[in-house]
């Protein structure tokens, strides 16, 4: 039998792992043991490149020294293999989907990387749809995701650094960047954060993002989530850094600015007139989604004198029989809308959209007819809800939805004074917030005029000759010739 010490230690750690297989093959009178878990290894590769060659050696003329010489030289098998010298490492390799070969008399093992997990095909992005442009999206297999990036950026300066995170999950995490474009200090900080993580496991990339915040309690995201390879490729060429995690169909991008979170891939696939117009509409309605209900409640409750007379009469007539204050009325409608949105997300997709739309219409109409809420309030909440869907990134949209309730309560209790105070506090917080040393509101605060070419509007591509100073190392800012 193979070296009992290492083999017995492996078996001891794999006790009660009924899916582990021990396949014994004798070669020139020496016992060899193949150890693997069938569900996560490529059985065809195992049979063709390892098991069959070993059995053919067993049936050939005795030549054990020659076989060991070829084994150590790396030419005994047609696929690559390496050595592992510790039983713990051997067990880790086995449960990760590798094939381990124990040979009698050796204090170490050989292992073959023939992992094969079940994975779905590359499909269309579900959350970041575009009309013109690539339709592919990341999947849960990190190697496939890396191949999608390599397909778009065919350059040796595209670098990847591997990390294994999680005491139990041993999740593969890759730091991806373009050497010479990203700022070295940001890269070093992200490496330090990843190396310092000590957790049981990470099952989603949001786990990773939360652990890496380290003391940041801002509701605003300091990372950008994306499931589009083209968005990651474009960001890498701007000097940003990406994190890819096995088991997650999304990537993290850092550093990030507020204006980057309001940009979409569609802005660059349209001509600059359409892209700029769509972006302006997005900025306007993003602001509307956060402050419209609070402005309506504050004005109708405390500042009715600034409303035109005809409109004020209409609003007063609609609210004549409403038993609740404008604040209570708005909170009822906003909470109902949030419930409908969440229900539409959780129930099966074929009926989710129908429930959210039909449910909103039916409940809104019934509430107006019953005299619980007024028609103007239904209109305000509906416009706000539609506007919130315009925000292209989910994390920023969730932040706006949360702040909407804060502004709403302040507007209903303190009027416009409360709304303006809250807006100034939010702006001050954003001006003070940084994502890996990058000011969150750059290029507005601090003011960087050269970066305004791709902020609120987008100028033609031929005039964007330099990369944004928010992300790129100043040694390599030039993107193209003028």
C-alpha positions as CSV (number, residue, x, y, z in Angstrom):
1,X,0.0,0.0,0.0
2,X,1.1,3.7,-0.4
3,X,2.8,5.4,2.5
4,X,0.5,4.8,5.4
5,X,1.2,8.0,7.2
6,X,0.1,10.3,4.5
7,X,-2.7,8.0,3.2
8,X,-4.1,7.4,6.6
9,X,-4.1,11.1,7.5
10,X,-6.0,11.8,4.3
11,X,-8.5,9.1,5.0
12,X,-8.9,10.3,8.6
13,X,-9.8,13.8,7.4
14,X,-12.2,12.4,4.8
15,X,-14.0,10.2,7.3
16,X,-17.8,10.2,6.6
17,X,-17.2,11.7,3.1
18,X,-19.0,8.9,1.4
19,X,-18.6,10.6,-2.0
20,X,-14.8,10.3,-1.9
21,X,-13.5,7.4,-4.1
22,X,-10.3,5.4,-3.5
23,X,-9.1,3.6,-6.6
24,X,-6.2,1.2,-6.2
25,X,-3.9,0.4,-9.2
26,X,-0.8,-1.7,-9.0
27,X,2.1,-0.6,-11.1
28,X,5.2,-2.9,-11.3
29,X,4.2,-4.4,-8.0
30,X,3.9,-1.0,-6.3
31,X,0.5,0.1,-5.0
32,X,-0.9,3.4,-6.3
33,X,-4.0,5.0,-5.0
34,X,-6.2,7.5,-6.9
35,X,-8.3,9.7,-4.6
36,X,-11.1,11.9,-5.9
37,X,-14.7,13.0,-5.7
38,X,-16.6,12.0,-8.9
39,X,-19.1,14.8,-8.7
40,X,-16.5,17.6,-9.1
41,X,-13.8,16.0,-11.3
42,X,-13.8,15.5,-15.1
43,X,-14.2,11.8,-15.3
44,X,-13.3,11.6,-19.0
45,X,-10.0,13.3,-18.3
46,X,-9.4,11.0,-15.3
47,X,-10.0,7.9,-17.4
48,X,-8.2,9.0,-20.5
49,X,-5.1,10.8,-19.1
50,X,-4.5,9.2,-15.7
51,X,-6.3,5.9,-15.0
52,X,-5.7,4.3,-18.4
53,X,-2.0,5.2,-18.6
54,X,-1.4,3.8,-15.1
55,X,-3.1,0.6,-16.0
56,X,-1.1,0.3,-19.2
57,X,2.1,0.7,-17.2
58,X,0.9,-2.1,-15.0
59,X,0.7,-4.4,-18.0
60,X,4.0,-3.5,-19.5
61,X,7.5,-4.8,-18.8
62,X,8.8,-4.2,-15.2
63,X,10.5,-0.8,-15.3
64,X,9.7,0.9,-12.0
65,X,12.8,3.2,-11.8
66,X,12.2,4.4,-15.4
67,X,8.5,5.1,-14.5
68,X,9.5,7.1,-11.4
69,X,12.1,9.0,-13.4
70,X,9.5,10.0,-16.0
71,X,7.0,10.9,-13.2
72,X,9.5,13.2,-11.6
73,X,10.4,14.7,-14.9
74,X,6.8,15.5,-15.6
75,X,6.4,13.3,-18.7
76,X,4.6,10.3,-17.3
77,X,1.1,11.7,-18.1
78,X,-0.2,13.8,-21.0
79,X,-1.7,16.4,-18.7
80,X,0.1,18.7,-16.2
81,X,0.5,17.6,-12.6
82,X,2.3,18.8,-9.4
83,X,3.3,17.7,-6.0
84,X,1.8,18.3,-2.6
85,X,3.8,17.5,0.5
86,X,1.3,17.9,3.3
87,X,-1.8,15.8,4.0
88,X,-3.9,18.9,4.8
89,X,-3.0,20.3,1.4
90,X,-3.8,17.0,-0.3
91,X,-7.3,16.9,1.4
92,X,-7.9,20.6,0.4
93,X,-7.0,19.7,-3.2
94,X,-9.4,16.7,-3.2
95,X,-12.4,18.6,-1.9
96,X,-11.6,21.3,-4.4
97,X,-12.1,18.9,-7.3
98,X,-8.5,17.7,-8.0
99,X,-7.3,14.2,-8.5
100,X,-4.7,13.0,-6.0
101,X,-2.3,10.2,-6.7
102,X,-0.6,8.4,-3.7
103,X,2.3,6.1,-4.5
104,X,3.7,3.5,-2.1
105,X,6.8,4.6,-0.3
106,X,6.5,8.3,-1.2
107,X,5.9,11.0,1.6
108,X,4.2,13.2,-0.9
109,X,1.4,13.0,-3.5
110,X,0.9,14.1,-7.0
111,X,-2.3,16.0,-8.0
112,X,-4.0,16.8,-11.3
113,X,-6.2,19.8,-11.8
114,X,-9.2,18.2,-13.6
115,X,-11.9,20.1,-11.7
116,X,-15.3,20.1,-13.4
117,X,-18.2,21.9,-11.7
118,X,-21.7,22.2,-13.1
119,X,-22.2,25.6,-14.7
120,X,-24.7,27.3,-16.9
121,X,-24.1,28.8,-20.3
122,X,-23.2,32.4,-20.9
123,X,-26.5,34.2,-21.3
124,X,-27.9,37.7,-21.6
125,X,-27.6,40.2,-18.8
126,X,-30.8,40.3,-16.7
127,X,-30.2,43.6,-14.8
128,X,-28.2,45.7,-17.2
129,X,-30.0,45.5,-20.5
130,X,-28.8,47.4,-23.5
131,X,-30.5,47.7,-26.9
132,X,-27.2,48.2,-28.9
133,X,-24.1,46.4,-27.7
134,X,-22.9,43.0,-26.4
135,X,-25.6,40.8,-24.8
136,X,-23.3,38.5,-22.9
137,X,-23.1,38.5,-19.1
138,X,-21.0,36.9,-16.4
139,X,-21.9,33.5,-15.0
140,X,-21.1,31.8,-11.7
141,X,-17.9,30.2,-13.0
142,X,-14.9,32.6,-12.5
143,X,-12.7,30.9,-15.1
144,X,-15.4,31.5,-17.7
145,X,-15.7,35.2,-16.6
146,X,-11.9,35.6,-16.9
147,X,-12.1,34.2,-20.4
148,X,-14.8,36.7,-21.3
149,X,-12.4,39.5,-20.2
150,X,-9.4,38.0,-21.9
151,X,-11.5,37.9,-25.1
152,X,-12.1,41.7,-24.9
153,X,-8.6,42.8,-23.7
154,X,-5.9,40.9,-25.5
155,X,-2.9,42.4,-23.8
156,X,-0.1,41.1,-21.5
157,X,-0.7,44.1,-19.2
158,X,-4.0,42.6,-18.1
159,X,-3.0,41.1,-14.8
160,X,-4.8,38.8,-12.4
161,X,-3.9,38.0,-8.8
162,X,-5.5,35.0,-7.1
163,X,-6.7,34.9,-3.5
164,X,-8.4,32.0,-1.6
165,X,-10.8,33.4,1.0
166,X,-12.9,31.6,3.6
167,X,-11.9,29.1,6.2
168,X,-14.6,26.6,4.9
169,X,-15.5,27.8,1.4
170,X,-11.9,28.4,0.1
171,X,-13.5,30.7,-2.5
172,X,-11.4,31.7,-5.5
173,X,-11.2,35.5,-5.8
174,X,-9.3,37.3,-8.5
175,X,-8.0,40.9,-8.5
176,X,-8.0,42.1,-12.1
177,X,-6.3,45.2,-13.4
178,X,-4.3,46.7,-16.3
179,X,-0.7,47.3,-15.2
180,X,0.4,50.9,-15.8
181,X,-3.2,52.3,-15.9
182,X,-4.4,51.7,-12.3
183,X,-2.9,53.7,-9.4
184,X,-0.4,51.5,-7.5
185,X,-1.5,52.8,-4.1
186,X,-5.1,51.7,-4.8
187,X,-4.0,48.3,-6.0
188,X,-1.8,47.9,-2.8
189,X,-4.7,48.9,-0.6
190,X,-7.1,46.4,-2.2
191,X,-4.5,43.6,-1.9
192,X,-4.0,44.4,1.7
193,X,-7.8,44.3,2.4
194,X,-8.1,40.9,0.6
195,X,-5.1,39.4,2.4
196,X,-6.4,40.6,5.8
197,X,-9.8,39.0,5.5
198,X,-10.4,36.1,7.9
199,X,-14.0,34.8,7.6
200,X,-15.7,31.4,7.6
201,X,-16.8,31.9,4.0
202,X,-18.1,34.2,1.3
203,X,-21.1,33.0,-0.7
204,X,-21.6,36.2,-2.8
205,X,-19.6,39.1,-3.9
206,X,-21.6,41.4,-1.7
207,X,-20.2,39.5,1.3
208,X,-16.8,40.5,0.1
209,X,-17.7,44.1,-0.5
210,X,-19.2,44.4,3.0
211,X,-16.2,42.9,4.7
212,X,-13.8,45.1,2.8
213,X,-15.6,48.4,3.7
214,X,-13.9,48.2,7.1
215,X,-15.5,51.0,9.1
216,X,-17.4,52.7,6.3
217,X,-21.0,53.1,7.3
218,X,-22.2,55.3,4.5
219,X,-25.4,54.2,2.8
220,X,-23.8,55.0,-0.5
221,X,-21.9,52.2,-2.3
222,X,-18.1,52.5,-2.5
223,X,-18.0,49.7,-5.1
224,X,-19.8,49.3,-8.4
225,X,-21.5,46.0,-9.1
226,X,-21.8,44.9,-12.7
227,X,-22.6,41.7,-14.5
228,X,-21.4,42.9,-17.9
229,X,-17.9,41.9,-19.2
230,X,-17.8,45.0,-21.5
231,X,-18.4,47.3,-18.5
232,X,-15.6,45.7,-16.7
233,X,-13.3,45.9,-19.7
234,X,-14.1,49.6,-20.2
235,X,-13.5,50.3,-16.6
236,X,-10.2,48.5,-16.5
237,X,-9.0,50.6,-19.5
238,X,-9.9,53.7,-17.4
239,X,-7.6,52.6,-14.7
240,X,-10.1,51.0,-12.3
241,X,-9.7,47.6,-10.6
242,X,-12.1,44.7,-10.7
243,X,-12.7,41.9,-8.3
244,X,-14.1,38.6,-9.6
245,X,-15.4,35.8,-7.3
246,X,-16.1,32.2,-8.1
247,X,-19.8,31.4,-7.6
248,X,-21.1,34.9,-8.4
249,X,-22.2,36.3,-11.7
250,X,-21.2,39.8,-10.8
251,X,-18.0,41.8,-10.5
252,X,-16.9,44.6,-8.3
253,X,-15.3,47.7,-9.6
254,X,-13.3,50.2,-7.6
255,X,-12.8,53.1,-7.1
256,X,-16.2,54.5,-7.9
257,X,-17.7,57.9,-8.1
258,X,-21.3,59.1,-7.8
259,X,-21.4,60.0,-11.4
260,X,-20.0,56.6,-12.6
261,X,-23.0,55.0,-10.8
262,X,-25.4,57.1,-12.9
263,X,-23.8,56.1,-16.2
264,X,-24.8,53.1,-18.3
265,X,-23.2,51.0,-21.0
266,X,-26.0,52.3,-23.3
267,X,-24.6,55.8,-23.1
268,X,-21.6,54.7,-25.2
269,X,-23.3,52.5,-27.7
270,X,-25.6,55.4,-28.8
271,X,-24.3,58.5,-30.6
272,X,-23.2,61.2,-28.3
273,X,-26.4,63.3,-28.8
274,X,-28.7,60.4,-27.7
275,X,-26.2,59.3,-25.0
276,X,-26.0,62.8,-23.5
277,X,-29.8,63.3,-23.6
278,X,-30.5,59.9,-22.0
279,X,-27.9,60.7,-19.3
280,X,-29.5,64.1,-18.6
281,X,-32.9,62.5,-18.3
282,X,-31.4,59.9,-15.9
283,X,-29.8,62.5,-13.7
284,X,-33.0,64.6,-13.5
285,X,-35.3,61.6,-12.6
286,X,-32.8,60.2,-10.2
287,X,-33.1,63.4,-8.2
288,X,-36.9,63.3,-8.6
289,X,-37.0,59.8,-7.2
290,X,-35.4,60.9,-4.0
291,X,-37.0,64.3,-3.2
292,X,-40.4,64.6,-5.0
293,X,-42.6,63.0,-2.3
294,X,-40.9,65.1,0.4
295,X,-41.3,68.3,-1.6
296,X,-45.0,67.6,-2.2
297,X,-45.6,66.8,1.4
298,X,-43.6,69.8,2.7
299,X,-45.3,72.3,0.3
300,X,-48.9,71.1,0.8
301,X,-48.5,71.0,4.5
302,X,-46.4,74.1,5.4
303,X,-46.0,76.2,2.2
304,X,-49.4,76.1,0.4
305,X,-49.0,79.8,-0.5
306,X,-46.4,79.0,-3.1
307,X,-48.8,76.7,-5.0
308,X,-50.7,78.4,-7.9
309,X,-54.3,79.1,-6.9
310,X,-55.9,76.8,-9.5
311,X,-53.6,73.9,-8.6
312,X,-54.1,74.5,-4.9
313,X,-57.9,74.3,-5.3
314,X,-57.6,71.0,-7.2
315,X,-55.3,69.5,-4.5
316,X,-57.6,70.8,-1.7
317,X,-60.6,69.3,-3.3
318,X,-58.9,66.0,-3.8
319,X,-57.9,65.9,-0.1
320,X,-61.1,67.2,1.3
321,X,-62.3,63.8,2.7
322,X,-58.9,62.2,3.4
323,X,-58.7,61.4,7.1
324,X,-54.9,61.3,7.2
325,X,-52.2,64.0,7.0
326,X,-50.2,64.4,3.9
327,X,-47.2,62.7,5.6
328,X,-49.2,59.7,6.7
329,X,-50.8,59.5,3.3
330,X,-47.4,59.5,1.6
331,X,-45.9,56.9,4.0
332,X,-48.8,54.6,3.3
333,X,-48.4,54.8,-0.4
334,X,-44.6,54.6,-0.4
335,X,-44.6,51.5,1.9
336,X,-47.3,49.9,-0.3
337,X,-45.3,50.6,-3.4
338,X,-42.2,49.1,-1.7
339,X,-44.2,46.0,-0.8
340,X,-45.4,45.6,-4.4
341,X,-41.9,46.0,-5.7
342,X,-40.6,43.4,-3.4
343,X,-43.4,41.0,-4.2
344,X,-42.8,41.5,-7.9
345,X,-39.2,40.5,-7.3
346,X,-39.8,37.4,-5.2
347,X,-42.7,35.7,-6.9
348,X,-42.2,33.7,-10.2
349,X,-41.1,35.9,-13.1
350,X,-44.0,35.1,-15.5
351,X,-46.4,36.7,-13.0
352,X,-44.1,39.1,-11.2
353,X,-44.5,42.0,-13.6
354,X,-48.2,41.5,-13.9
355,X,-48.7,41.5,-10.1
356,X,-46.6,44.6,-9.6
357,X,-48.3,46.7,-12.3
358,X,-51.9,45.4,-12.0
359,X,-51.6,45.4,-8.2
360,X,-50.4,49.0,-8.1
361,X,-53.2,50.2,-10.4
362,X,-55.9,48.3,-8.6
363,X,-54.7,49.2,-5.1
364,X,-54.2,52.9,-6.1
365,X,-57.6,53.2,-7.6
366,X,-59.3,51.4,-4.7
367,X,-57.5,53.6,-2.2
368,X,-58.6,56.8,-4.0
369,X,-62.2,55.6,-4.2
370,X,-62.3,54.6,-0.6
371,X,-61.0,58.1,0.5
372,X,-57.8,56.7,2.1
373,X,-55.4,58.6,-0.2
374,X,-55.8,61.4,-2.7
375,X,-55.3,61.2,-6.4
376,X,-52.4,63.7,-6.5
377,X,-50.6,61.6,-3.9
378,X,-51.0,58.5,-6.1
379,X,-49.6,60.5,-9.1
380,X,-46.6,61.7,-7.0
381,X,-45.8,58.2,-5.7
382,X,-46.2,56.6,-9.2
383,X,-43.9,59.2,-10.8
384,X,-41.4,58.6,-8.0
385,X,-41.6,54.8,-8.4
386,X,-41.1,55.0,-12.2
387,X,-38.2,57.4,-11.7
388,X,-36.4,55.1,-9.3
389,X,-36.2,52.4,-12.0
390,X,-34.2,54.8,-14.2
391,X,-31.1,54.5,-11.9
392,X,-28.9,52.0,-13.7
393,X,-27.2,50.5,-10.6
394,X,-29.2,48.7,-8.0
395,X,-27.1,49.6,-5.0
396,X,-27.5,53.4,-5.6
397,X,-31.2,52.9,-6.3
398,X,-31.6,51.2,-2.9
399,X,-29.8,54.1,-1.2
400,X,-32.1,56.6,-2.9
401,X,-35.1,54.6,-1.8
402,X,-33.9,54.6,1.8
403,X,-33.1,58.3,1.8
404,X,-36.5,59.1,0.3
405,X,-38.2,58.0,3.6
406,X,-35.8,60.2,5.6
407,X,-36.5,63.2,3.5
408,X,-40.2,62.5,3.6
409,X,-40.3,62.4,7.4
410,X,-38.3,65.6,7.6
411,X,-40.4,67.3,5.0
412,X,-43.6,66.3,6.7
413,X,-42.5,67.6,10.1
414,X,-40.2,70.6,9.3
415,X,-41.3,71.7,5.9
416,X,-38.9,72.8,3.2
417,X,-36.4,73.8,5.9
418,X,-36.1,70.1,6.9
419,X,-35.8,69.0,3.2
420,X,-33.1,71.5,2.5
421,X,-31.2,70.7,5.7
422,X,-31.3,67.0,4.7
423,X,-30.1,67.7,1.2
424,X,-27.2,69.8,2.4
425,X,-26.2,67.1,4.9
426,X,-26.3,64.4,2.2
427,X,-24.2,66.7,-0.1
428,X,-21.7,67.3,2.6
429,X,-21.5,63.6,3.3
430,X,-20.9,62.9,-0.4
431,X,-18.3,65.6,-0.7
432,X,-16.4,64.0,2.3
433,X,-16.8,60.4,1.1
434,X,-14.0,58.6,-0.7
435,X,-13.7,55.3,-2.5
436,X,-10.1,54.1,-2.1
437,X,-8.8,57.6,-1.9
438,X,-10.9,58.9,-4.8
439,X,-13.4,61.7,-4.0
440,X,-16.9,60.5,-4.4
441,X,-18.1,63.6,-6.2
442,X,-15.2,64.2,-8.5
443,X,-15.1,66.0,-10.9
444,X,-17.6,68.3,-9.2
445,X,-16.0,68.3,-5.8
446,X,-13.1,68.8,-6.2
447,X,-13.7,70.6,-9.5
448,X,-11.8,68.9,-12.4
449,X,-12.9,70.6,-15.6
450,X,-11.1,68.2,-17.9
451,X,-13.2,65.3,-16.6
452,X,-16.5,67.0,-17.4
453,X,-16.3,65.6,-20.9
454,X,-17.9,62.4,-19.6
455,X,-19.9,63.3,-16.6
456,X,-23.3,65.0,-17.0
457,X,-23.1,64.8,-20.8
458,X,-20.9,62.8,-23.1
459,X,-18.8,64.5,-25.8
460,X,-17.8,62.7,-29.0
461,X,-15.3,60.0,-28.4
462,X,-12.6,61.6,-30.5
463,X,-12.5,64.5,-28.0
464,X,-12.1,62.3,-25.0
465,X,-8.3,61.9,-25.5
466,X,-7.4,61.4,-21.8
467,X,-8.6,59.0,-19.2
468,X,-10.3,60.4,-16.1
469,X,-7.9,61.6,-13.4
470,X,-10.3,60.0,-10.8
471,X,-8.8,56.5,-11.5
472,X,-5.8,56.6,-13.8
473,X,-2.2,56.8,-12.9
474,X,-1.0,60.2,-14.2
475,X,1.9,58.5,-16.0
476,X,-0.4,57.0,-18.5
477,X,-3.4,59.3,-18.9
478,X,-3.4,59.5,-22.7
479,X,-6.1,57.3,-24.3
480,X,-5.8,58.3,-27.9
481,X,-4.3,60.8,-30.2
482,X,-6.1,64.0,-30.9
